[in-house]
Structure formats: structure tokens, C-alpha cells
């Protein structure tokens, strides 16, 4: 039984569907009631949901409780929720607004701490072990300054990697596994600024050259998420798995004509 924070749209919804196809039950969490209703209709009888903001400390405990009440178990947490703080004033450090700092950290880092805390408290109470998968980003360790200069977002994603590794070490004796999945540019609602920009998509052709140099799609991450949350990865913890189309090993070429 897996709780998916940010599971009503995009990457999270795609993963929730994959978890169900692999035999799991899910509780999905999303901010918008309409999106939650649509997601639950799509996912069917093996899913339940909670409408709530991931940056609210009460949301994840509520989701864990729904899992226990509706399905009688809680085995794993996949934290997908997060997003760009660009509209709040995230950007290069010298241009940051106070709101950009606070909102971006709330959305991308505090939410992970809240959900992981709730999961770990329940795992320890159950004395059962469990699995946590957190979503970071290649931008947490492999920047792209021309097109993706949102430095608070990058800091938050790097912090997710750091705290996941620290927690993986600490909770390993309790048989709790914590890992990270790090995508590059994937076609989601958050990524529309980049996906709609011809200069960026030309850059992506050489920065993410696998499979024709395309922007990723949510389904590209599903098999990795299913494996890391499954017993097949029972001896894997503290790892960062990049699902990035080659981003981390390729330079990426700018269009000279664009300046």
C-alpha cells in the first residue's frame, strides 16, 4: 500500500497507475479537489485519496491514516509534489525575492520533510520496515544556467538528496529504505514554459539525446519508481537514480544564432 504525495496529476498520477498495475493499492494526495476526483475515477477501486497541500504538516499524516483505514496497511511513500517557484520570485540568487525563497522551499523541501516524517513515524510504530522514494531533479547537482536558473529550486532538490541519504543511513537498521529519483526535463504542467520554448527544446535534443533527443514524459519514470518501491529493490537504499535521457553525461549545445 503506497501513498503518493502529488499523485493526482502528471508524474504522480502516472506512477500511481503503474503501482496499481503492479499489484499495489494507493492513496493519492493532491491540492485540487477536482483533480483528485478525476484521478480517483481514473484509478478505480484500488485507490483512495486526500485533498490537501503537501506543504501543510497535517496532510501527509492524514494520507497515512486513510491508507490504514481504507486498506489496512501502509508500506511506502512516494513524494512527487513540488514545483517551480519562478512566479514567486525564484531565479538567480542576486534577483531572489523573499517570497520566492519562502514559497519555493515550502513547496519543494518542507513538504518532503513533512511527508517523510509522517511515513517514518508510522513505520517505526509498525516496526515493519518500509520504503520511501523522494523526487529530486537533475538541477540539484547538474545545473543548466542559461535556461534553468532557479537557484532556490536547485537548492531544495539538492537538499532532498542530502536528507534522503542521511535518513537512509539512520533508518537502515530498521529496514526502512529511502531513495531518490531525479528526472531531467519532463513534459508536465510545471514544465510548460520550457516545453513551449523552441530554443530550449533544440537544446534538449543534445542535452537529453536518448530516444531522439526528446523531452521526457511521465511514463518514462514509472518503471524506475515501481522497482524502487518494490521488494525487488529490497537491498537498495540511499541511492539517486537519474532518469534523465542522458542529461547528466551530455554537454548540451546552445543555438549560436540565439546568442
Phi and psi in degrees as a GROMACS rama.xvg file:
@    title "Ramachandran Plot"
@    xaxis  label "Phi"
@    yaxis  label "Psi"
@TYPE xy
-122.13  131.744  UNK-2
-93.3245  129.543  UNK-3
-114.388  107.465  UNK-4
-82.462  119.013  UNK-5
85.0771  38.872  UNK-6
-103.445  13.4363  UNK-7
-100.776  -9.70114  UNK-8
-145.979  166.415  UNK-9
53.4744  -132.284  UNK-10
-59.4218  -40.3582  UNK-11
-69.4255  -42.2683  UNK-12
-65.5356  -41.8294  UNK-13
-60.9909  -42.2777  UNK-14
-66.5036  -40.5879  UNK-15
-59.3893  -42.1505  UNK-16
-62.883  -40.7958  UNK-17
-66.3946  -38.9493  UNK-18
-60.8336  -43.4042  UNK-19
-64.3654  -42.6453  UNK-20
-62.1201  -28.4198  UNK-21
-84.3676  -0.553251  UNK-22
107.686  5.0579  UNK-23
-92.7436  163.898  UNK-24
-106.836  152.495  UNK-25
-135.632  151.571  UNK-26
-118.575  119.828  UNK-27
-102.51  144.632  UNK-28
-122.714  132.214  UNK-29
-151.481  157.892  UNK-30
-75.129  -34.537  UNK-31
-99.6323  121.436  UNK-32
-56.2495  -37.7032  UNK-33
-64.9856  -41.3074  UNK-34
-65.615  -37.5918  UNK-35
-63.1432  -44.9436  UNK-36
-60.5809  -44.654  UNK-37
-64.1089  -41.9056  UNK-38
-63.5907  -44.4371  UNK-39
-66.2762  -36.5983  UNK-40
-62.3699  -39.4301  UNK-41
-70.4631  -38.8874  UNK-42
-81.5479  -27.7629  UNK-43
86.1828  -157.315  UNK-44
-70.4952  -16.1401  UNK-45
-90.2636  15.5304  UNK-46
-135.311  149.145  UNK-47
-135.864  176.384  UNK-48
-154.92  166.933  UNK-49
-135.193  132.877  UNK-50
-95.0089  117.571  UNK-51
-175.085  161.48  UNK-52
-88.2621  128.059  UNK-53
-62.8517  -23.8853  UNK-54
-84.8508  1.70373  UNK-55
-89.7491  124.007  UNK-56
-64.0496  -13.8636  UNK-57
-88.7354  -12.6924  UNK-58
-70.1189  -50.3033  UNK-59
-63.5548  -43.9353  UNK-60
-58.6747  -35.5093  UNK-61
-64.1824  -41.1329  UNK-62
-64.8613  -41.0905  UNK-63
-62.038  -40.4913  UNK-64
-65.5986  -39.3864  UNK-65
-62.761  -40.8175  UNK-66
-58.5014  -44.9213  UNK-67
-67.9229  -40.926  UNK-68
-72.2802  -42.0457  UNK-69
-86.5308  -31.7037  UNK-70
-122.928  -6.30695  UNK-71
73.2992  16.2965  UNK-72
-160.819  159.658  UNK-73
-146.106  113.074  UNK-74
-114.952  -22.6651  UNK-75
-163.636  158.513  UNK-76
-129.186  129.698  UNK-77
-117.554  114.126  UNK-78
-99.5481  110.345  UNK-79
-106.824  -29.4516  UNK-80
-54.7084  138.639  UNK-81
165.552  -174.97  UNK-82
167.181  174.309  UNK-83
-70.156  141.446  UNK-84
-104.436  15.375  UNK-85
-56.3721  -42.462  UNK-86
-68.9123  -18.0747  UNK-87
-92.029  -12.5588  UNK-88
118.089  21.1672  UNK-89
-76.4558  149.492  UNK-90
170.485  -154.935  UNK-91
-59.0595  148.213  UNK-92
-55.5969  -41.2346  UNK-93
-69.1975  -12.1911  UNK-94
-106.429  0.180038  UNK-95
-63.1299  138.757  UNK-96
-92.3789  158.3  UNK-97
-60.4482  -40.9057  UNK-98
-65.1062  -37.63  UNK-99
-61.0709  -39.6245  UNK-100
-64.8313  -51.3079  UNK-101
-66.1398  -49.6361  UNK-102
-65.6666  -40.3529  UNK-103
-67.8772  -40.4863  UNK-104
-68.6557  -39.1552  UNK-105
-59.7209  -47.8311  UNK-106
-68.7889  -38.4796  UNK-107
-105.598  -24.5501  UNK-108
-115.258  -51.8948  UNK-109
-59.686  -37.0902  UNK-110
-61.7082  -38.6691  UNK-111
-66.7659  -42.2497  UNK-112
-62.1965  -41.0226  UNK-113
-65.2823  -46.0148  UNK-114
-68.9353  -42.0009  UNK-115
-65.1523  -38.0619  UNK-116
-60.2195  -47.249  UNK-117
-61.1823  -43.4427  UNK-118
-64.4389  -46.6215  UNK-119
-66.6728  -37.4134  UNK-120
-60.622  -40.4713  UNK-121
-72.2565  -40.2395  UNK-122
-59.8028  -43.1753  UNK-123
-67.2839  -37.7872  UNK-124
-63.8833  -40.1343  UNK-125
-76.4358  -23.8348  UNK-126
53.8701  46.6306  UNK-127
-116.477  -9.51052  UNK-128
73.9088  -177.964  UNK-129
164.82  179.631  UNK-130
-134.373  137.872  UNK-131
-126.646  133.256  UNK-132
-124.895  120.823  UNK-133
-107.226  143.302  UNK-134
-96.2396  124.348  UNK-135
-109.765  -136.516  UNK-136
-166.355  151.38  UNK-137
-58.8728  -24.4309  UNK-138
-68.0611  -13.2891  UNK-139
-71.7825  -15.3097  UNK-140
-146.342  -7.52081  UNK-141
-137.222  82.8136  UNK-142
-71.4916  159.734  UNK-143
-133.898  90.18  UNK-144
-67.5079  -29.8363  UNK-145
-71.5728  -39.5503  UNK-146
-110.849  -18.499  UNK-147
-133.89  52.7072  UNK-148
-92.4499  67.4417  UNK-149
-115.046  96.899  UNK-150
-78.2342  -27.6804  UNK-151
-71.9519  -40.0819  UNK-152
-58.3138  -46.508  UNK-153
-61.4241  -41.2474  UNK-154
-62.7527  -41.9972  UNK-155
-63.9945  -42.6903  UNK-156
-69.1862  -35.7227  UNK-157
-65.2555  -38.7268  UNK-158
-65.2525  -35.6987  UNK-159
-60.1276  -42.3554  UNK-160
-62.2291  -45.1302  UNK-161
-63.9109  -46.444  UNK-162
-70.9783  -32.7157  UNK-163
-65.6844  -43.3572  UNK-164
-64.6252  -42.4878  UNK-165
-62.6912  -44.044  UNK-166
-69.3776  -35.1301  UNK-167
-59.2125  -41.2915  UNK-168
-65.7365  -45.0763  UNK-169
-67.1716  -41.3938  UNK-170
-97.3843  0.785095  UNK-171
-56.6859  -40.1631  UNK-172
-62.7328  -18.2027  UNK-173
-91.9172  6.59681  UNK-174
62.3541  33.2008  UNK-175
-104.026  125.428  UNK-176
-102.761  136.632  UNK-177
-130.514  126.968  UNK-178
-137.078  171.385  UNK-179
-128.671  140.287  UNK-180
-113.729  134.138  UNK-181
-126.205  100.203  UNK-182
-84.8778  162.177  UNK-183
-95.9149  -141.335  UNK-184
-76.5405  119.535  UNK-185
-123.393  143.164  UNK-186
-76.4841  91.758  UNK-187
-128.176  176.443  UNK-188
-59.3179  -39.0347  UNK-189
-64.193  -28.8209  UNK-190
-92.7483  7.89561  UNK-191
-64.1693  -32.1661  UNK-192
-55.5847  -46.2298  UNK-193
-76.8172  -41.8571  UNK-194
-63.3627  -32.1781  UNK-195
-86.123  -0.946085  UNK-196
-98.3039  115.522  UNK-197
-62.9926  -36.4232  UNK-198
-65.022  -40.338  UNK-199
-68.4714  -42.4155  UNK-200
-66.3874  -31.4934  UNK-201
-66.5725  -40.4354  UNK-202
-61.5479  -40.9863  UNK-203
-62.797  -29.3197  UNK-204
-58.0662  -31.911  UNK-205
-102.284  -20.6009  UNK-206
-82.414  -34.8737  UNK-207
-120.667  70.0814  UNK-208
-77.353  -11.3313  UNK-209
-62.6365  147.394  UNK-210
54.67  45.6315  UNK-211
86.7436  6.04881  UNK-212
72.1064  47.8168  UNK-213
-103.726  165.197  UNK-214
-70.8668  142.345  UNK-215
-69.7093  165.404  UNK-216
-124.643  156.18  UNK-217
-52.0615  -36.8055  UNK-218
-64.1707  -18.7585  UNK-219
-63.6859  -23.9009  UNK-220
-95.1541  -12.0953  UNK-221
-63.1742  -46.7803  UNK-222
-63.6922  -38.0212  UNK-223
-64.7769  -42.798  UNK-224
-65.1769  -44.1207  UNK-225
-60.024  -45.1114  UNK-226
-63.7727  -47.3911  UNK-227
-65.1707  -26.0508  UNK-228
-90.1935  -4.28033  UNK-229
-99.2077  170.525  UNK-230
-66.0041  -17.5367  UNK-231
-62.8192  -22.8764  UNK-232
-107.115  28.2045  UNK-233
-63.735  -16.629  UNK-234
-110.546  21.9535  UNK-235
-120.358  121.095  UNK-236
-151.628  153.667  UNK-237
71.7298  22.2057  UNK-238
-107.124  152.944  UNK-239
-115.156  114.612  UNK-240
-103.461  111.773  UNK-241
-83.3724  123.533  UNK-242
-114.736  85.6447  UNK-243
-133.997  8.87291  UNK-244
64.4221  14.2726  UNK-245
102.853  0.137481  UNK-246
-47.3572  -48.6818  UNK-247
-71.5281  -12.4745  UNK-248
-121.173  7.08489  UNK-249
-125.097  143.655  UNK-250
-72.7025  -42.4723  UNK-251
82.771  129.184  UNK-252
-111.302  127.373  UNK-253
-80.381  154.086  UNK-254
-78.8509  112.549  UNK-255
-58.9104  -32.3297  UNK-256
-68.5817  -19.7383  UNK-257
-84.4577  -10.9225  UNK-258
